[in-house]
Amino acid sequence: MSWKWEDFTAPEFDRAVEEAGGVCVVPIGVIEKHGDHLPLGMDVFAARAVAERAAEKEPAIIFPFYLFGQIHCAKHCPGTIAVKMRIALELLEDVCDEIARNGLRKIILMNGHGGNIAMLGHFVRTIIEVERDYVVHVLDLSGYHHPAVESPEYKAMQESEFDYHAGEGETSIMLAVDSELVRMDAVADPESGKPKGRLKHNPVTGKAINWYADFPNHYAGDAATATKEKGELLMGKCVDSVAAVIKAVREDDVTKELQDEFFARIRH
């Protein structure tokens, strides 16, 4: 059965909330360039596909496509959608409020984009500025994607030495998700996917222009060696990790108890 929010009828939705134990997964990506060969929606396409497969193992309602993350460093690339951070954070808060209003009070923000890491870290720490009747968890790339690409099984298949944005791994995943959206004939020369090192003279890492300095074309790696077989292996490992997180969140009541205790101490 489909666990996608938008596929349920209203009566089915109420039953699904109960069956999912109140767990909702929100795959979050952005709209940005991924080389010349991958779709702009790569991050959210991949994250949502993983979430949907994971929900088949551990039930959870999967929120519709969510595209409003942090991607200001790609505003020079065609097709980018980069909303102001103030708006992005306020929108995400409202979305979480609405998810909870619909009975889903265990929310997993499943990040599919590296540029969202700082934003979601900030968001989850400020969500308790006011009392909530729900809890928010952030499942970052380190919780499901990084272990997959670092696994011995994938390393044995990997052919490229440098594999990052729109490279072998991501392209393989997209081939597994929807090969019709991948333009392998448009893969750029691997030299163009190497870091340019234009800020190596400055050791300070916290600069807004870091990504642009190294990868102005939003290509970092070599996608020529990508295959659907590699993508299916990576997807399988990601799915297992996400399913385990869904199960842990569903069975966890301690987080909400501690949050309630925290707010009670504030009131008194």
C-alpha positions as CSV (number, residue, x, y, z in Angstrom):
1,M,0.0,0.0,0.0
2,S,1.1,3.6,-0.5
3,W,2.0,5.6,2.6
4,K,2.1,8.9,0.7
5,W,0.0,11.6,2.5
6,E,-1.6,12.8,-0.7
7,D,-2.8,9.3,-1.8
8,F,-5.1,8.8,1.1
9,T,-8.8,9.7,1.2
10,A,-9.8,11.5,4.4
11,P,-11.3,8.4,6.1
12,E,-8.2,6.4,5.1
13,F,-5.9,9.1,6.5
14,D,-7.3,8.8,10.0
15,R,-6.8,5.0,10.0
16,A,-3.3,5.5,8.6
17,V,-2.3,7.9,11.3
18,E,-3.2,5.2,13.9
19,E,-1.5,2.4,12.0
20,A,1.7,4.5,11.7
21,G,1.7,5.2,15.4
22,G,1.6,9.0,14.7
23,V,4.9,9.0,12.8
24,C,5.3,11.3,9.8
25,V,8.4,11.4,7.6
26,V,9.1,14.7,5.8
27,P,11.8,14.2,3.1
28,I,13.3,17.6,2.6
29,G,15.4,18.6,-0.4
30,V,15.8,21.7,-2.6
31,I,15.6,22.6,-6.3
32,E,19.2,23.0,-7.5
33,K,21.5,22.1,-10.3
34,H,23.1,18.6,-10.1
35,G,25.7,18.7,-12.9
36,D,24.3,18.8,-16.4
37,H,22.8,15.3,-16.3
38,L,20.6,15.0,-13.2
39,P,17.2,16.6,-12.5
40,L,16.9,19.8,-10.4
41,G,14.8,17.8,-7.8
42,M,17.4,15.1,-7.3
43,D,17.7,15.5,-3.5
44,V,14.0,15.3,-2.7
45,F,13.3,12.7,-5.4
46,A,15.9,10.4,-3.8
47,A,15.0,11.1,-0.2
48,R,11.3,10.6,-0.9
49,A,11.9,7.3,-2.8
50,V,13.9,6.0,0.2
51,A,11.2,7.1,2.6
52,E,8.5,5.4,0.6
53,R,10.4,2.1,0.5
54,A,11.2,2.4,4.2
55,A,7.5,2.9,5.0
56,E,6.7,-0.4,3.4
57,K,8.9,-2.0,6.1
58,E,7.9,0.3,9.0
59,P,4.7,2.2,8.5
60,A,4.9,6.0,8.5
61,I,3.0,8.7,6.6
62,I,5.2,10.3,4.0
63,F,4.7,14.0,3.6
64,P,4.4,15.5,0.0
65,F,7.4,16.8,-1.8
66,Y,9.1,19.5,0.3
67,L,11.5,21.7,-1.6
68,F,12.1,24.7,0.6
69,G,15.6,24.3,2.1
70,Q,18.8,26.3,2.0
71,I,20.3,26.7,-1.5
72,H,21.4,30.3,-1.9
73,C,24.8,29.2,-3.2
74,A,23.1,28.0,-6.4
75,K,21.1,31.1,-7.3
76,H,23.4,31.6,-10.3
77,C,22.3,28.3,-11.8
78,P,19.1,28.0,-13.9
79,G,16.0,26.6,-12.2
80,T,17.1,27.2,-8.6
81,I,14.4,28.0,-6.0
82,A,16.0,29.8,-3.0
83,V,13.6,31.3,-0.5
84,K,14.7,33.6,2.3
85,M,15.8,31.7,5.4
86,R,13.4,33.6,7.6
87,I,10.5,32.4,5.3
88,A,11.9,28.9,5.1
89,L,12.1,28.5,8.8
90,E,8.7,30.0,9.5
91,L,7.1,27.8,6.8
92,L,8.7,24.6,8.2
93,E,7.4,25.5,11.6
94,D,3.9,26.0,10.2
95,V,4.1,22.7,8.3
96,C,5.1,20.8,11.5
97,D,2.2,22.5,13.4
98,E,-0.2,21.3,10.6
99,I,1.3,17.8,10.6
100,A,0.7,17.5,14.3
101,R,-2.8,19.0,14.1
102,N,-3.6,16.1,11.8
103,G,-2.6,13.6,14.6
104,L,1.0,12.9,13.6
105,R,2.9,14.0,16.6
106,K,6.2,12.2,16.0
107,I,7.8,14.1,13.1
108,I,11.0,13.0,11.3
109,L,12.6,15.7,9.1
110,M,14.5,13.5,6.7
111,N,17.2,15.6,5.1
112,G,18.2,14.9,1.5
113,H,20.5,17.9,0.9
114,G,23.8,18.7,2.4
115,G,23.1,22.4,2.4
116,N,20.1,21.9,4.8
117,I,22.3,20.5,7.6
118,A,22.9,23.7,9.4
119,M,19.4,25.0,8.8
120,L,17.7,21.9,10.2
121,G,20.1,21.8,13.1
122,H,19.1,25.3,14.0
123,F,15.4,24.6,13.5
124,V,15.2,21.6,15.7
125,R,16.9,23.5,18.5
126,T,14.6,26.5,18.3
127,I,11.4,24.5,17.9
128,I,11.1,24.3,21.7
129,E,11.0,28.1,22.0
130,V,7.3,27.6,22.6
131,E,5.4,24.6,24.1
132,R,4.5,22.0,21.5
133,D,2.3,18.9,21.7
134,Y,4.6,17.1,19.3
135,V,8.3,16.2,18.9
136,V,10.6,16.8,15.9
137,H,13.5,14.6,15.0
138,V,16.1,15.4,12.3
139,L,17.4,12.5,10.3
140,D,20.4,13.9,8.5
141,L,22.5,12.4,5.7
142,S,25.0,11.0,8.3
143,G,22.1,8.8,9.6
144,Y,21.3,7.0,6.4
145,H,23.2,8.2,3.3
146,H,26.8,8.5,4.5
147,P,26.9,4.9,6.0
148,A,25.6,3.6,2.6
149,V,28.3,5.2,0.5
150,E,31.0,4.3,3.0
151,S,29.9,0.7,3.2
152,P,32.4,-2.0,2.1
153,E,29.9,-3.3,-0.4
154,Y,29.6,0.0,-2.2
155,K,33.3,0.7,-1.9
156,A,34.0,-2.6,-3.7
157,M,31.9,-1.3,-6.6
158,Q,32.9,2.3,-6.6
159,E,35.1,3.4,-9.5
160,S,35.6,7.1,-9.1
161,E,38.2,8.5,-6.6
162,F,36.2,11.6,-5.8
163,D,32.5,11.2,-5.4
164,Y,30.4,14.0,-4.1
165,H,27.7,16.2,-5.6
166,A,26.0,14.7,-8.8
167,G,28.9,12.1,-8.9
168,E,28.9,8.4,-9.2
169,G,26.9,7.7,-6.0
170,E,24.1,10.3,-6.5
171,T,23.8,9.5,-10.2
172,S,23.6,5.8,-9.4
173,I,20.8,6.4,-6.9
174,M,18.8,8.5,-9.4
175,L,19.2,5.7,-12.0
176,A,17.6,3.4,-9.5
177,V,14.8,5.9,-8.6
178,D,13.9,7.0,-12.2
179,S,16.4,6.4,-15.0
180,E,14.3,8.4,-17.4
181,L,15.3,11.6,-15.5
182,V,19.0,10.9,-15.9
183,R,20.9,12.2,-19.0
184,M,24.0,10.1,-19.0
185,D,25.0,11.5,-22.4
186,A,25.2,15.0,-20.8
187,V,27.7,13.9,-18.0
188,A,30.5,16.6,-17.9
189,D,34.2,15.9,-18.2
190,P,35.6,14.6,-14.8
191,E,38.1,17.5,-14.7
192,S,35.1,19.9,-14.3
193,G,34.0,18.0,-11.2
194,K,37.2,18.5,-9.3
195,P,37.5,21.3,-6.6
196,K,39.0,24.5,-7.9
197,G,40.6,25.4,-4.6
198,R,40.2,29.1,-5.2
199,L,40.1,29.9,-1.4
200,K,42.9,27.6,-0.3
201,H,44.9,30.6,0.8
202,N,42.3,31.4,3.5
203,P,42.1,28.8,6.3
204,V,38.8,30.1,7.7
205,T,36.1,27.6,6.7
206,G,33.0,29.5,7.6
207,K,32.6,31.5,4.4
208,A,29.3,31.9,2.5
209,I,31.1,31.6,-0.8
210,N,33.0,28.3,0.0
211,W,30.9,26.0,-2.2
212,Y,30.9,28.4,-5.2
213,A,34.6,28.8,-4.9
214,D,35.2,25.1,-5.4
215,F,32.2,24.0,-7.4
216,P,30.7,26.9,-9.4
217,N,29.0,24.4,-11.8
218,H,27.4,22.4,-9.0
219,Y,29.2,19.2,-10.1
220,A,31.6,17.5,-7.8
221,G,32.8,14.0,-8.8
222,D,32.6,11.8,-11.9
223,A,29.2,10.4,-12.8
224,A,30.4,8.5,-15.9
225,T,30.8,5.3,-13.9
226,A,27.3,5.4,-12.3
227,T,25.1,2.3,-12.8
228,K,21.6,1.3,-11.7
229,E,23.1,-1.7,-9.9
230,K,25.2,0.6,-7.7
231,G,22.1,2.7,-7.1
232,E,20.0,-0.2,-6.0
233,L,22.6,-1.3,-3.5
234,L,22.8,2.2,-2.0
235,M,19.1,2.6,-1.9
236,G,18.7,-0.7,-0.1
237,K,21.1,0.3,2.6
238,C,19.5,3.7,3.0
239,V,16.0,2.1,3.2
240,D,17.1,-0.2,6.0
241,S,18.6,2.7,8.0
242,V,15.5,4.8,7.6
243,A,13.2,2.0,8.5
244,A,15.1,1.4,11.7
245,V,14.8,5.1,12.6
246,I,11.0,5.0,11.9
247,K,10.7,2.0,14.2
248,A,12.7,3.7,17.0
249,V,10.7,6.9,16.8
250,R,7.4,5.1,16.8
251,E,8.4,3.1,20.0
252,D,9.9,6.2,21.7
253,D,7.7,7.9,24.3
254,V,10.6,9.2,26.4
255,T,11.4,12.1,24.2
256,K,7.9,13.5,24.5
257,E,7.9,12.9,28.3
258,L,11.1,14.8,28.7
259,Q,9.9,17.6,26.5
260,D,6.7,17.8,28.6
261,E,8.8,17.8,31.8
262,F,10.9,20.6,30.3
263,F,8.0,22.8,29.6
264,A,6.4,22.1,33.0
265,R,9.6,23.4,34.7
266,I,9.5,26.5,32.6
267,R,5.9,27.2,33.6
268,H,6.8,26.8,37.3
